[in-house]
Amino acid sequence: MPKRYLASLLCAVLTATVLSVSAAETSKTAPAKPAAVQVAEVGMVNLNTADAPTLQRELSGIGETKALAIVAYRDAHGAFASVDELLEVKGIGESILAKNRDKLSIN
């Protein structure tokens, strides 16, 4: 009985030692990396060059009809002089402009 007890104790000690050495080597070779955080990159939409599908895809509250209206306005009146000029497009109001102001450029 004492031999079995000593053998079991020796086996437990060796197993614990192997596991602790293995864990220590893993932490030395592969430093912990912070969790990856995905940040949605907000691309700027140029009112003077974007086509209707791009306007529809990138801007909130802009569907096909409003995107086409923006392009038609630009074709009829020339390049937008400011982002605020978007309010001149039929169907575009203050709320839509406010939602998208940070995404819009004219350069």
C-alpha angles and dihedrals in degrees: 000000000000090000091054091047092050092045092051092046092048091049091051093049093049092048092050091048094050092048094049093048091048092050092048092052091049092052091049096049099040113037115207112267121211115250112273113251117202114216119190107234111223110219120206117243115216108217091203098054108023118108123223096264091052092049091049094048099043104037128072116237093013115121130175095282095051092043090053090047091054091051091046091050090050091049092049099042105026129240120347111258093200139004089248089064086074086080087071090067112097110252096021113110138172094275095055091045091049092051092052106031094104091053097049130091136163099206 
